Amino acid sequence: MKQVKDLWIESVMNSHQGKMKLRPSESLFDRIPMNSNKVRIMSLRQMKIAGVAASLLILINSVAIQSINTSMASESGDIAYEDQLISDYNLYKYE
């Protein structure tokens, strides 16, 4: 089976021999519009503002996640093991 697969791979890899490589026409590149004047450059002030905004978002998200984790940890300590919703997992046993 492996030899058949190897032969198939070799035949596929060698199937391109004798084929001509495709090349685009010379006039194609002349028809592509070059709109270099539409590039917008950000000033240093705008870059600083964007950096500060990203830093604040990361800080606010980390504080929110930390407060959620601490509140969940304090709530999980309050629940006693006797107050479970399911006392046994024999769901199909009727008495």
Backbone as JSON Lines, residues from 0, in Angstrom:
{"i":0,"aa":"M","n":[0.83,-1.2,0.0],"ca":[0.0,0.0,0.0],"c":[0.86,1.25,0.0]}
{"i":1,"aa":"K","n":[1.95,1.2,0.77],"ca":[2.83,2.36,0.85],"c":[3.51,2.62,-0.48]}
{"i":2,"aa":"Q","n":[3.86,1.55,-1.2],"ca":[4.51,1.74,-2.5],"c":[3.55,2.38,-3.49]}
{"i":3,"aa":"V","n":[2.29,2.0,-3.44],"ca":[1.31,2.59,-4.35],"c":[1.16,4.08,-4.05]}
{"i":4,"aa":"K","n":[1.13,4.42,-2.78],"ca":[1.0,5.82,-2.39],"c":[2.23,6.6,-2.8]}
{"i":5,"aa":"D","n":[3.42,6.03,-2.61],"ca":[4.65,6.69,-3.01],"c":[4.7,6.89,-4.52]}
{"i":6,"aa":"L","n":[4.27,5.88,-5.29],"ca":[4.24,6.01,-6.74],"c":[3.27,7.11,-7.17]}
{"i":7,"aa":"W","n":[2.13,7.2,-6.5],"ca":[1.15,8.23,-6.83],"c":[1.71,9.62,-6.54]}
{"i":8,"aa":"I","n":[2.39,9.76,-5.4],"ca":[2.99,11.05,-5.04],"c":[4.04,11.44,-6.07]}
{"i":9,"aa":"E","n":[4.87,10.5,-6.45],"ca":[5.9,10.79,-7.46],"c":[5.28,11.2,-8.79]}
{"i":10,"aa":"S","n":[4.2,10.51,-9.18],"ca":[3.57,10.85,-10.46],"c":[2.94,12.24,-10.42]}
{"i":11,"aa":"V","n":[2.38,12.6,-9.28],"ca":[1.79,13.93,-9.15],"c":[2.87,15.0,-9.16]}
{"i":12,"aa":"M","n":[3.96,14.74,-8.45],"ca":[5.04,15.72,-8.38],"c":[5.73,15.89,-9.73]}
{"i":13,"aa":"N","n":[5.78,14.85,-10.53],"ca":[6.44,14.92,-11.84],"c":[5.49,15.32,-12.95]}
{"i":14,"aa":"S","n":[4.22,15.52,-12.66],"ca":[3.25,15.81,-13.7],"c":[3.43,17.2,-14.29]}
{"i":15,"aa":"H","n":[4.14,18.08,-13.64],"ca":[4.31,19.44,-14.14],"c":[5.45,19.55,-15.16]}
{"i":16,"aa":"Q","n":[6.22,18.51,-15.32],"ca":[7.35,18.58,-16.25],"c":[6.83,18.69,-17.68]}
{"i":17,"aa":"G","n":[7.46,19.53,-18.43],"ca":[7.04,19.75,-19.8],"c":[5.98,20.82,-19.95]}
{"i":18,"aa":"K","n":[5.5,21.35,-18.85],"ca":[4.49,22.4,-18.9],"c":[5.18,23.77,-18.94]}
{"i":19,"aa":"M","n":[4.56,24.72,-19.59],"ca":[5.11,26.06,-19.69],"c":[4.68,26.87,-18.47]}
{"i":20,"aa":"K","n":[5.62,27.62,-17.9],"ca":[5.32,28.44,-16.73],"c":[4.49,29.64,-17.16]}
{"i":21,"aa":"L","n":[3.43,29.92,-16.42],"ca":[2.55,31.03,-16.74],"c":[3.17,32.35,-16.31]}
{"i":22,"aa":"R","n":[3.02,33.34,-17.18],"ca":[3.53,34.67,-16.88],"c":[2.44,35.68,-17.23]}
{"i":23,"aa":"P","n":[2.3,36.73,-16.41],"ca":[1.3,37.74,-16.73],"c":[1.75,38.58,-17.92]}
{"i":24,"aa":"S","n":[0.8,39.18,-18.6],"ca":[1.14,40.02,-19.75],"c":[1.82,41.29,-19.26]}
{"i":25,"aa":"E","n":[2.59,41.91,-20.12],"ca":[3.33,43.11,-19.74],"c":[2.41,44.29,-19.48]}
{"i":26,"aa":"S","n":[1.28,44.34,-20.17],"ca":[0.37,45.48,-20.0],"c":[-0.45,45.37,-18.72]}
{"i":27,"aa":"L","n":[-0.42,44.22,-18.07],"ca":[-1.22,44.04,-16.86],"c":[-0.76,44.97,-15.74]}
{"i":28,"aa":"F","n":[0.55,45.08,-15.57],"ca":[1.07,45.92,-14.48],"c":[0.82,47.4,-14.75]}
{"i":29,"aa":"D","n":[0.72,47.78,-16.01],"ca":[0.43,49.18,-16.34],"c":[-1.01,49.55,-16.0]}
{"i":30,"aa":"R","n":[-1.91,48.57,-16.0],"ca":[-3.32,48.84,-15.73],"c":[-3.64,48.88,-14.24]}
{"i":31,"aa":"I","n":[-2.73,48.45,-13.38],"ca":[-2.96,48.47,-11.93],"c":[-2.74,49.9,-11.44]}
{"i":32,"aa":"P","n":[-3.75,50.5,-10.84],"ca":[-3.57,51.89,-10.39],"c":[-2.71,51.95,-9.13]}
{"i":33,"aa":"M","n":[-1.81,52.88,-9.11],"ca":[-0.96,53.1,-7.95],"c":[-1.47,54.33,-7.21]}
{"i":34,"aa":"N","n":[-2.16,54.1,-6.12],"ca":[-2.74,55.19,-5.34],"c":[-1.91,55.42,-4.1]}
{"i":35,"aa":"S","n":[-0.71,55.9,-4.28],"ca":[0.17,56.12,-3.14],"c":[-0.21,57.37,-2.36]}
{"i":36,"aa":"N","n":[-0.98,58.28,-2.95],"ca":[-1.36,59.49,-2.24],"c":[-2.5,59.25,-1.25]}
{"i":37,"aa":"K","n":[-3.1,58.06,-1.23],"ca":[-4.17,57.76,-0.29],"c":[-3.66,57.2,1.04]}
{"i":38,"aa":"V","n":[-2.35,57.02,1.16],"ca":[-1.77,56.48,2.38],"c":[-1.81,57.56,3.45]}
{"i":39,"aa":"R","n":[-2.35,57.19,4.61],"ca":[-2.46,58.15,5.71],"c":[-1.41,57.82,6.74]}
{"i":40,"aa":"I","n":[-0.61,58.81,7.08],"ca":[0.46,58.62,8.05],"c":[-0.01,59.18,9.38]}
{"i":41,"aa":"M","n":[0.13,58.38,10.43],"ca":[-0.27,58.82,11.77],"c":[0.87,59.65,12.38]}
{"i":42,"aa":"S","n":[0.48,60.71,13.06],"ca":[1.49,61.53,13.72],"c":[1.93,60.85,15.02]}
{"i":43,"aa":"L","n":[3.0,61.35,15.58],"ca":[3.51,60.79,16.82],"c":[2.5,60.98,17.95]}
{"i":44,"aa":"R","n":[1.79,62.08,17.94],"ca":[0.78,62.35,18.97],"c":[-0.35,61.32,18.89]}
{"i":45,"aa":"Q","n":[-0.79,61.0,17.68],"ca":[-1.84,60.01,17.53],"c":[-1.37,58.63,17.97]}
{"i":46,"aa":"M","n":[-0.12,58.31,17.69],"ca":[0.42,57.02,18.13],"c":[0.48,56.94,19.65]}
{"i":47,"aa":"K","n":[0.85,58.04,20.29],"ca":[0.9,58.05,21.76],"c":[-0.5,57.87,22.34]}
{"i":48,"aa":"I","n":[-1.47,58.56,21.77],"ca":[-2.86,58.44,22.25],"c":[-3.37,57.02,22.08]}
{"i":49,"aa":"A","n":[-3.06,56.41,20.95],"ca":[-3.49,55.03,20.72],"c":[-2.8,54.08,21.7]}
{"i":50,"aa":"G","n":[-1.55,54.3,22.0],"ca":[-0.83,53.47,22.97],"c":[-1.4,53.6,24.37]}
{"i":51,"aa":"V","n":[-1.71,54.82,24.77],"ca":[-2.29,55.06,26.1],"c":[-3.68,54.42,26.18]}
{"i":52,"aa":"A","n":[-4.47,54.54,25.12],"ca":[-5.81,53.93,25.12],"c":[-5.73,52.41,25.23]}
{"i":53,"aa":"A","n":[-4.8,51.81,24.49],"ca":[-4.63,50.35,24.56],"c":[-4.17,49.93,25.94]}
{"i":54,"aa":"S","n":[-3.27,50.69,26.54],"ca":[-2.79,50.37,27.89],"c":[-3.92,50.46,28.91]}
{"i":55,"aa":"L","n":[-4.76,51.49,28.78],"ca":[-5.88,51.63,29.71],"c":[-6.88,50.49,29.56]}
{"i":56,"aa":"L","n":[-7.16,50.09,28.33],"ca":[-8.07,48.95,28.12],"c":[-7.52,47.68,28.75]}
{"i":57,"aa":"I","n":[-6.24,47.44,28.56],"ca":[-5.63,46.24,29.16],"c":[-5.69,46.31,30.68]}
{"i":58,"aa":"L","n":[-5.41,47.47,31.24],"ca":[-5.45,47.63,32.7],"c":[-6.87,47.43,33.24]}
{"i":59,"aa":"I","n":[-7.85,48.04,32.6],"ca":[-9.24,47.9,33.06],"c":[-9.7,46.45,32.95]}
{"i":60,"aa":"N","n":[-9.35,45.78,31.86],"ca":[-9.74,44.37,31.7],"c":[-9.08,43.49,32.75]}
{"i":61,"aa":"S","n":[-7.81,43.72,33.04],"ca":[-7.14,42.88,34.04],"c":[-7.72,43.11,35.43]}
{"i":62,"aa":"V","n":[-8.07,44.35,35.76],"ca":[-8.69,44.63,37.07],"c":[-10.06,43.97,37.15]}
{"i":63,"aa":"A","n":[-10.83,44.04,36.06],"ca":[-12.16,43.42,36.06],"c":[-12.06,41.9,36.21]}
{"i":64,"aa":"I","n":[-11.14,41.29,35.5],"ca":[-10.98,39.83,35.61],"c":[-10.52,39.44,37.01]}
{"i":65,"aa":"Q","n":[-9.61,40.22,37.59],"ca":[-9.14,39.92,38.94],"c":[-10.26,40.07,39.96]}
{"i":66,"aa":"S","n":[-11.1,41.08,39.82],"ca":[-12.2,41.26,40.78],"c":[-13.24,40.16,40.62]}
{"i":67,"aa":"I","n":[-13.48,39.71,39.4],"ca":[-14.42,38.6,39.18],"c":[-13.87,37.33,39.81]}
{"i":68,"aa":"N","n":[-12.59,37.08,39.64],"ca":[-11.99,35.87,40.21],"c":[-12.03,35.89,41.73]}
{"i":69,"aa":"T","n":[-11.75,37.04,42.33],"ca":[-11.79,37.09,43.8],"c":[-13.21,36.96,44.33]}
{"i":70,"aa":"S","n":[-14.2,37.53,43.63],"ca":[-15.58,37.4,44.1],"c":[-16.07,35.96,43.94]}
{"i":71,"aa":"M","n":[-15.65,35.3,42.87],"ca":[-16.06,33.9,42.69],"c":[-15.38,33.0,43.73]}
{"i":72,"aa":"A","n":[-14.16,33.32,44.1],"ca":[-13.47,32.52,45.1],"c":[-14.11,32.68,46.47]}
{"i":73,"aa":"S","n":[-14.56,33.89,46.79],"ca":[-15.2,34.09,48.09],"c":[-16.59,33.45,48.13]}
{"i":74,"aa":"E","n":[-17.29,33.45,47.01],"ca":[-18.61,32.81,46.97],"c":[-18.5,31.29,47.05]}
{"i":75,"aa":"S","n":[-17.48,30.73,46.43],"ca":[-17.36,29.28,46.45],"c":[-16.98,28.77,47.83]}
{"i":76,"aa":"G","n":[-16.37,29.59,48.65],"ca":[-16.05,29.19,50.01],"c":[-17.28,29.16,50.91]}
{"i":77,"aa":"D","n":[-18.31,29.91,50.56],"ca":[-19.52,29.98,51.37],"c":[-20.44,28.79,51.17]}
{"i":78,"aa":"I","n":[-20.34,28.1,50.06],"ca":[-21.25,26.99,49.75],"c":[-20.78,25.74,50.5]}
{"i":79,"aa":"A","n":[-21.69,25.16,51.24],"ca":[-21.36,23.93,51.95],"c":[-21.59,22.74,51.03]}
{"i":80,"aa":"Y","n":[-20.89,21.67,51.3],"ca":[-21.01,20.5,50.45],"c":[-22.34,19.79,50.64]}
{"i":81,"aa":"E","n":[-23.07,20.05,51.71],"ca":[-24.34,19.41,51.93],"c":[-25.45,20.03,51.08]}
{"i":82,"aa":"D","n":[-25.23,21.2,50.58],"ca":[-26.26,21.91,49.81],"c":[-26.12,21.66,48.31]}
{"i":83,"aa":"Q","n":[-25.82,20.44,47.94],"ca":[-25.69,20.13,46.53],"c":[-27.06,19.96,45.91]}
{"i":84,"aa":"L","n":[-27.14,20.22,44.62],"ca":[-28.42,20.05,43.93],"c":[-28.74,18.58,43.75]}
{"i":85,"aa":"I","n":[-27.76,17.77,43.47],"ca":[-27.96,16.33,43.26],"c":[-27.17,15.59,44.32]}
{"i":86,"aa":"S","n":[-27.87,14.8,45.11],"ca":[-27.18,14.08,46.18],"c":[-26.55,12.79,45.67]}
{"i":87,"aa":"D","n":[-27.21,12.13,44.71],"ca":[-26.61,10.96,44.08],"c":[-26.87,11.02,42.58]}
{"i":88,"aa":"Y","n":[-26.11,10.32,41.84],"ca":[-26.18,10.42,40.39],"c":[-26.91,9.25,39.74]}
{"i":89,"aa":"N","n":[-27.77,8.59,40.49],"ca":[-28.62,7.54,39.96],"c":[-29.89,8.18,39.43]}
{"i":90,"aa":"L","n":[-29.8,8.74,38.26],"ca":[-30.91,9.52,37.71],"c":[-32.07,8.64,37.24]}
{"i":91,"aa":"Y","n":[-31.79,7.4,36.89],"ca":[-32.83,6.53,36.33],"c":[-33.43,5.57,37.37]}
{"i":92,"aa":"K","n":[-32.99,5.66,38.59],"ca":[-33.5,4.78,39.63],"c":[-34.66,5.49,40.34]}
{"i":93,"aa":"Y","n":[-35.87,4.93,40.2],"ca":[-37.05,5.51,40.81],"c":[-37.41,4.72,42.06]}
{"i":94,"aa":"E","n":[-37.73,5.41,43.12],"ca":[-38.16,4.73,44.35],"c":[-39.47,5.27,44.82]}
